[in-house]
Amino acid sequence: MKSKSSHYILTGSTGILGSHILYELLKEIHDQQYEGSVLVLIRSRKEKNSFQRFMELFQENVAPSFLSELDLPRLIANHIRVIDIDIRNTFEATQLLRKEQRYHLIHCAASVNLGSNAGSEDEIRHVNYLGSINLVHGFLKQLHKITYISTAFSTGHRNGVISENYLQQSSTDYRNPYEAYKAKTEWEIKQIAEAHGIAWQVVRPSIICGRLMDHPHHVIPKFLVFYLFGAFFLKAKAAYGHMPIRILMNQHSGLNIIPVDYAAKAITRALALPIQELTVANKACIPNIYTVPTMLEQVGWKQYEFVDQVPGDLNALEKLYYRTVGPQLNEYLQTPAYEFDVTTLLKLMEDLEEPDVKASYMELVNYAVEREFMHVLA
């Protein structure tokens, strides 16, 4: 679908979802007879500069096979510009952009730290909130639209079917600073955009898993959120494999999981449309009574049971679990299953069948276990 303007600024391209949004934008430029451009904002690291990090996105073990149909050298040379920038710092946008051009900002970069301690909150506040507001203000004069990639969990803790229009509702029952600051950032971006006559859009994906539409399937460049659970037990197996563990979990809870390629296609389809709030989630949660045992058994962990409160007499393994992974996942394993209203999403994707994540869950887990949950992209 052709956008009113196919000149984009993209953050988060080295992340899970951001990388796949970039792949879709490259295909869009190809389909538009090589019109349009993407300014990719990437921060250099000590071991790799921004362009090296960008080029890693096209490794064979990461990139979707459809990229082989595109003229990547031409796209990279003529339609992509990699800018080394840390969005948390002030910058002069006029030195980076063509003055006569107006851009569509797709802001996908974020920390996915689900912890609730002071250190986690400080990281989330500086990266996800202050970094986002700084970014928007930095480019404000040359934007015609802002698409902010938030999270389906910015709604906080609710019951029943959750509306697509979170901004019309209030919530104070957030499970962690990640949710709270995502909600705060959504609201402030909306306010800034409307004050300056700029179109805005908030997209809220649920938990992201590996690819299920584009080959090779199951690929994901980083193993986060529910994958962290498996990574913990795989690493702990050598030292603690003989110990049983009691895991805090509501057996009526569930995870709403959506494939990264399905999410990226939905987001890029929505860019040109007057959709202000879009939930990109599965029609139904997968019960944790299935997801958690499956993950444990695939990493070879046999001794476990589920409890409704943290035990008082923790063994060494349990102490480690409730000090590290537990604080990030406990609230989600405790929340009873609920559903999202995905009416707009299903209409947007009506020509594509929603992938069956539950039917593919075992393969998604096996892909991660075979790679020992090691990130492909840093």
C-alpha positions in Angstrom: 0.0 0.0 0.0 1.5 3.3 -1.1 2.0 6.0 1.5 1.3 9.6 1.0 5.0 10.1 1.7 7.4 7.3 1.6 10.2 9.2 3.4 10.6 7.7 6.8 12.8 8.1 9.9 13.1 4.8 11.7 14.4 4.0 15.2 14.9 0.6 16.7 16.0 -1.1 13.4 18.5 -3.4 15.3 15.7 -4.7 17.5 13.2 -7.5 17.0 10.3 -5.6 15.6 12.2 -2.7 14.2 14.3 -4.9 12.0 11.2 -6.4 10.4 9.6 -3.0 9.9 12.7 -2.0 8.0 12.5 -5.1 5.8 8.9 -4.3 5.0 9.8 -0.6 4.2 12.5 -1.8 1.8 10.0 -4.0 0.0 7.6 -1.0 -0.2 10.3 1.1 -1.8 11.0 -1.7 -4.3 7.3 -2.0 -5.0 7.0 1.7 -5.7 9.7 1.5 -8.4 12.4 2.6 -6.0 10.9 5.8 -4.8 11.2 6.8 -1.2 13.8 6.7 1.5 14.5 5.6 5.1 16.7 7.4 7.5 17.8 4.7 10.0 18.9 6.0 13.4 21.4 3.6 15.0 23.7 4.2 17.9 27.3 3.1 17.5 28.8 0.8 20.1 32.4 0.3 21.2 32.8 -2.9 19.1 30.7 -1.9 16.1 29.8 1.4 14.4 26.3 2.2 13.3 26.7 1.1 9.7 28.2 -2.3 10.8 25.3 -2.8 13.0 23.0 -1.9 10.2 24.6 -4.4 7.8 24.2 -7.2 10.3 20.5 -7.0 9.6 21.0 -8.7 6.3 22.8 -11.8 7.5 21.4 -14.9 6.0 20.5 -16.4 9.4 18.4 -13.3 10.2 16.9 -11.7 7.1 13.7 -13.0 5.5 14.1 -14.8 2.2 11.9 -12.2 0.3 14.8 -9.7 0.5 16.5 -11.8 -2.2 13.9 -10.5 -4.7 15.1 -6.9 -4.0 18.1 -5.0 -5.3 19.6 -4.5 -1.8 22.8 -2.8 -3.0 20.7 -0.3 -4.9 18.4 0.2 -1.9 21.2 0.6 0.6 23.2 3.0 -1.7 20.4 5.2 -2.8 17.4 4.9 -0.5 18.9 4.3 3.0 20.8 6.6 5.1 22.3 5.4 8.4 22.6 8.1 11.0 24.7 7.5 14.1 22.7 9.1 16.9 21.7 8.5 20.6 18.2 9.7 20.9 18.7 10.4 24.6 21.0 13.2 23.7 20.1 16.6 22.2 20.9 16.9 18.5 20.3 19.4 15.7 17.9 17.8 13.2 18.3 20.5 10.6 21.9 19.2 10.1 20.6 15.7 9.4 17.6 16.2 7.2 16.8 17.8 3.8 15.2 21.1 4.8 12.5 20.9 2.1 11.4 17.3 3.0 8.8 16.2 5.5 9.2 12.8 7.1 7.1 10.1 8.8 8.8 9.2 12.1 8.4 5.5 13.1 9.7 5.3 16.6 10.3 1.7 17.6 13.4 1.9 19.8 12.8 0.9 23.4 14.2 -0.9 26.3 12.1 -4.0 27.2 13.1 -4.1 30.9 10.1 -5.4 32.8 11.7 -5.1 36.2 10.2 -2.9 39.0 13.2 -1.9 41.0 14.7 1.6 41.1 17.4 0.7 38.5 14.9 -0.6 36.0 12.6 2.4 36.5 15.5 4.8 35.9 16.5 3.0 32.7 12.9 3.0 31.4 12.4 6.6 32.3 15.5 7.8 30.5 15.4 5.5 27.4 11.7 4.9 26.7 10.2 8.2 28.0 12.7 11.0 28.0 14.5 9.5 24.9 11.2 9.4 23.0 10.1 12.9 23.9 13.6 14.2 23.0 13.5 12.5 19.7 10.1 13.9 18.8 11.1 17.4 19.7 14.4 17.1 17.8 12.7 16.2 14.5 9.4 18.0 15.1 9.7 20.8 12.5 10.2 18.3 9.7 7.6 15.7 10.5 4.2 15.2 8.9 3.3 12.1 10.9 4.5 10.2 14.0 3.9 6.5 14.5 4.8 5.4 18.0 5.3 1.7 18.6 4.1 1.2 22.1 2.9 -2.0 23.7 -0.5 -3.7 24.1 0.3 -3.7 27.8 0.3 0.0 28.1 -3.3 -0.5 29.1 -2.2 -1.7 32.5 -4.0 -4.5 34.3 -7.5 -4.8 33.1 -10.1 -7.6 32.8 -12.3 -8.8 30.0 -12.0 -7.6 26.4 -9.6 -4.7 26.2 -10.6 -1.8 23.9 -8.4 -0.6 21.0 -8.7 3.0 22.2 -6.6 3.1 25.4 -6.0 6.8 25.2 -9.7 7.4 25.9 -9.4 5.4 29.2 -7.4 5.9 32.3 -5.4 3.3 34.3 -3.2 3.4 37.3 -2.9 -0.3 37.7 0.4 -0.8 35.9 2.5 -4.0 36.5 5.8 -2.2 36.1 7.5 1.1 35.0 7.7 -0.3 31.4 3.9 -0.2 31.1 3.5 3.0 32.9 6.0 5.0 30.9 4.8 3.5 27.6 1.3 4.9 28.5 2.7 8.3 29.5 4.8 8.5 26.3 1.7 7.7 24.2 -0.2 10.5 25.7 2.5 13.1 25.5 3.3 12.2 21.8 -0.3 12.7 21.0 -0.4 16.0 22.8 2.8 17.3 21.1 1.6 16.1 17.6 -1.8 17.8 17.9 -0.3 21.0 19.2 1.8 21.2 16.1 -0.7 20.0 13.5 1.1 16.7 13.0 -0.8 13.4 12.4 -0.1 10.8 15.0 -0.6 7.0 15.4 0.0 4.7 18.3 0.5 1.0 17.5 0.5 -1.5 20.3 1.9 -5.0 19.6 1.6 -7.7 22.2 4.4 -10.2 23.0 6.6 -10.8 19.9 7.7 -14.3 18.8 9.7 -15.5 15.8 8.6 -15.5 12.2 5.7 -17.7 11.1 4.9 -16.2 7.6 8.2 -15.3 5.9 10.9 -18.0 5.5 13.0 -19.0 7.3 10.4 -19.6 10.0 10.9 -19.2 13.7 13.7 -16.7 13.3 14.0 -13.9 15.8 17.1 -11.7 16.2 16.9 -11.5 20.0 15.3 -13.7 22.7 13.3 -11.5 25.1 10.2 -11.7 27.3 8.9 -15.3 27.4 12.1 -16.5 25.8 14.0 -15.2 28.9 12.2 -17.8 30.9 13.7 -20.6 28.9 17.1 -19.0 28.8 17.2 -18.9 32.6 16.5 -22.6 33.0 18.9 -23.6 30.2 21.7 -21.7 31.9 20.8 -22.9 35.3 20.6 -26.6 34.3 24.3 -27.3 34.8 24.5 -26.0 38.3 20.9 -26.5 39.6 19.4 -29.2 37.3 18.9 -31.6 40.2 16.8 -29.0 42.2 13.0 -28.7 42.1 11.5 -25.3 41.6 8.2 -23.8 42.7 7.0 -21.3 40.2 4.5 -18.5 41.0 1.8 -18.8 38.4 -1.9 -18.4 38.1 -3.0 -21.5 36.1 -5.7 -19.4 34.5 -3.2 -16.9 33.1 -2.1 -16.7 29.4 0.3 -15.0 27.0 -0.8 -13.0 24.0 1.9 -13.8 21.4 2.1 -12.4 17.9 4.7 -13.3 15.2 7.2 -10.6 14.4 6.6 -10.7 10.6 2.8 -10.6 11.0 3.2 -7.6 13.3 5.6 -5.8 11.0 3.3 -6.3 8.0 0.3 -4.9 9.9 2.3 -1.9 11.1 3.5 -1.0 7.6 0.1 -1.4 6.1 -1.3 1.0 8.7 1.3 3.7 8.2 -0.6 5.5 5.4 -4.0 5.1 6.9 -5.9 7.4 9.3 -5.7 4.8 12.1 -4.8 6.5 15.3 -4.7 3.5 17.6 -4.0 0.0 16.5 -3.7 -3.1 18.7 -1.5 -5.8 17.0 -2.3 -8.8 19.0 -3.5 -12.4 18.7 -7.2 -13.1 18.8 -6.7 -15.3 21.8 -4.1 -15.9 24.5 -2.2 -19.1 24.8 -2.7 -20.6 28.3 0.4 -20.6 30.5 -0.5 -24.1 31.7 0.7 -25.0 28.1 3.4 -22.4 27.4 5.4 -22.7 30.6 5.6 -26.6 30.9 6.4 -26.8 27.2 9.3 -24.3 27.6 10.6 -26.1 30.7 10.5 -29.6 29.2 12.2 -28.5 26.0 15.2 -27.2 27.9 15.2 -30.5 29.8 13.8 -29.3 33.2 11.7 -32.0 34.9 11.2 -31.0 38.5 8.7 -28.1 38.8 5.4 -27.2 40.3 3.1 -24.2 40.2 2.2 -22.3 43.4 -0.1 -19.3 44.1 2.4 -17.5 46.4 6.1 -17.3 46.7 7.3 -20.0 49.1 9.0 -18.9 52.3 11.6 -21.6 52.4 13.4 -21.0 49.0 16.1 -23.3 47.9 19.2 -21.9 46.1 17.6 -22.2 42.6 14.4 -20.5 43.7 16.4 -17.7 45.3 18.1 -17.1 42.0 14.9 -17.3 40.1 13.0 -14.9 42.3 15.9 -12.4 42.3 16.4 -12.4 38.5 13.7 -13.6 36.1 10.9 -13.7 38.6 10.6 -9.9 39.1 10.2 -9.4 35.3 7.7 -12.2 34.7 5.7 -12.8 37.9 3.0 -10.3 37.2 2.4 -11.7 33.7 2.3 -15.2 35.0 -0.2 -14.1 37.6 -2.6 -12.1 35.5 -5.7 -14.1 34.4 -6.0 -14.5 30.7 -7.8 -11.6 28.9 -8.4 -10.7 25.3 -7.7 -7.7 23.1 -10.2 -6.2 20.7 -8.4 -6.7 17.3 -11.2 -5.7 15.0 -9.2 -3.1 13.1 -6.2 -5.4 12.8 -8.2 -8.2 11.3 -9.8 -5.9 8.8 -6.4 -4.5 7.9 -5.0 -8.0 7.4 -8.2 -9.6 6.0 -6.3 -11.1 3.0 -3.8 -12.8 5.3 -4.5 -15.6 7.7 -3.4 -15.0 11.2 -0.6 -17.5 12.0 -1.5 -20.1 14.6 1.1 -19.4 17.3 -0.1 -22.1 19.6 0.3 -24.8 16.9 3.8 -23.5 16.2 4.9 -22.8 19.8 6.9 -26.0 20.1 8.9 -25.2 17.0 9.4 -21.6 18.1 10.8 -22.9 21.4 13.0 -25.5 19.7 14.5 -22.9 17.5 15.5 -20.9 20.6 16.8 -23.9 22.5 18.9 -25.1 19.6 20.6 -21.7 19.6 20.9 -21.7 23.3 18.9 -18.4 23.4 21.9 -16.5 22.1 21.0 -13.2 20.4 22.0 -12.9 16.7 22.0 -9.1 16.9 23.6 -7.2 19.7 
